[in-house]
Amino acid sequence: MKRLFVLATALGMLVAASAAQAAEMPRAERTDIVQEHNFDGTPAENPETIGRAMLVRRGHRLSAVASIRDLIPGGVYTFWWVVVQEDGTFPDDIHVASGSHAVVGDNGRATVAMYADRGDESITGFTPDGVNEITFDTLDDTINSVVRIEIAYHGQADDAGDDLDSWLYDFWTGTACPPETPNPNLQQPHCPVYYAATFS
């Protein structure tokens, strides 16, 4: 009887360890980067594929590579983690964080790598009305969440001057962004996001 108990305990520990290892095993996903909105802010009726993205999920980390074409040469673009967790309540269940950035060359292409660790804080300082800050969630669910890579256009690097660092690390600073230029998509009180990849 004692031997059976020991065997059952060992088997239970083995199953638990296997489940933990399975949860930590990388899971790779691929999807298109599409143009979700036209430049006048209206939704694209037939979203055009202009790139590809790969996401790798681990229990402790998200990592991704995004390759996109047909961007404006000389443009400043930022690449964002937008992770919809739990019930997807805005902003309580939404993780928003900088993933990467690029100043696009003459060929209109950009390829970036992005990383985010579980427990990472969201970006701070986003006050679209100029007064009230929107507070987003920490990154808690790397496995079951909906993950979006959203790509924002800030304007031309030649126009950035001393503000280029701000353009590269937030999503509301640039000549293409409110309040300097009203976003044609009124649902986006930040630099315009025309392109995104969605992993669900």
N, C-alpha and C positions, 0 to 999 in steps of 0.2 A: 504493500500500500504506500509506504514511504517512497519507494522507488518510482511508483506511478506519479506521486505528487511532485517529485523532483523533475521527472520527465515533462509533466504538464507545465510546470513553472518555466523550465528551460524553453519549451516550445513557445509559450506565451511571450517570453523575452525575445525569442528569435523573430516571431511574427511582428512584435512591436518595433524591433530594430529594422526589419525589412521595410515596414511601413514608413519609418522615419527616413530610411535611405531613399525610398521611392519618392517621398515628398521633396527630398533635396536634389534628386536627379534633374539635370537641366531639361527644359522643355522648349524646343525651338518652334517658332511660328513665323510664317512669311505672309505678307499681304501687300497690296498695291498702295502707293501714295496717289491720292486722287485730288483733283481740283474740285472742292466742294462748293465754292462760291465763285461767281463771276466778279469781275473787277468793279462792277457797279453795286456789289453787295447782294445781289439776288442769288438764290440757290441755283447751282448748275443742274439743269434737267437731266443731262447725260454726263455724269462726272467723268472727265478724261483722266486716264492713267498717265502720270508723268514721272513715275519712279517706283522703287520697291523698297520695302523695309523688312528687316528680320528682327524679331524679338526673342530673347532667351529668358525664360522665367526660372528662377531658383527660389527656394524658400526664403533666402536672405537678400536676394538682389534681382533687379531687372537690368538687362543690358540690351542694347539695340544698335543696329547700323541702318542708316537711312541714306539712300542715293536718289537724287532728284535732278531733273533737267528742266529746261525752259524757264529758268529764273532770269531776272533782269540783271545783266552784267553790271558789276559795280554795286549791286544792292546788298544791304545788310539784312540777313535773315537769322532769326533765332528759332531753335528747335526745342519744343516743350514736352515734358511729361504731363499728361492730364490723365490721372488714374481715377476711375469711378469705382468706389468701394461700397460695400454693404448695400444700402437702399438707393444710393446715388443722390441723396438729398444735397442740394446746393446751398452753401459751400461746405457743409459739415462733413460730407462723405467724399469730397473731391480733393485729391492731392494734385497740386500744381507746382512744378519745379523746373528750373532751367536744365536743359539736357545738353545743348551745344549751340554753336553759332557759326556763321560763315559770312565772309565777304566774297561774293561770287565773282569769278573771273570772266573773261571774255566769252568762254564757251557756254555760259549760263548753267553750269552744273555744280553740284555740291554733294559731297559724301561726308557724313559725320558719324562718330561713335558716341553713344550715350550710356550712362550708368546711373543707377539709383539704388540705394540700399534701404532695406526695411528699417523704419525708424527715422528716416530723413524727414526734416521739416519742409513745409511748403515755403514758397517765396513770401516775403513780407513787403509791406509798403504800398500795396495796391489800393488806392483810394479813388475810384473812378468818379465820384462826385466831388472830389477835392477835400472831403471831410472825413467820411466814414471808411475805415479800412475793412476790406473783405479778408477774413481769416479762413484759410483753407486747412485741410486735414494733413496729418502726418501720413507717411507711406506705411500702411499696416498689412496690406494684402497684395502680395506679389504673384500669387498663384491664380486666384479666382476672379480678380478684378477685370474690368474692361480697361484696356490701356490704349490711349491715343497718343500719337506723336503729332503735335500741331506745329505748323510752320508759319511764323509771323514775319511780315515785311515791314521794316522800319524806315526805309528811305535809302538814298544813295550815300555811300561812304564818304564821297567827296564833300557832302553837305554836313557831315557830323562834327567836324572840328574837334574841339576838346571833349565833346560829349560821346565820342565813339565807344568808350568803355561802358557807359550807361546803356547805349543802344544794344550792345552785345550781351548784357546780363539782365535786363528786365524786359517786360513785354508791353511797355506803355510809353517809351521814349523814342522819338524820331520824327522826322518831317512828314512821314506818312501816317502818323498816329495822332489821335485826339490829345489835347485840344487844338494842336497846330493845324491838322487837317481832319475834319470829321470823318470817322470811319463810315464808309458807304453801307456797311452792315450795322444797323442800329442795335443789334443784339450783341455786338462786340465793342465794349467801351475801352478798347485797347488797340494796339497795332493790328492792322487787318490780317486775319488768318484766312487764306484762300485754300490752303493745302493741308491734308491730314492723312494719316494712316491709322486704321482702327483694328485693334486686336480684341476679340471678344471671347 
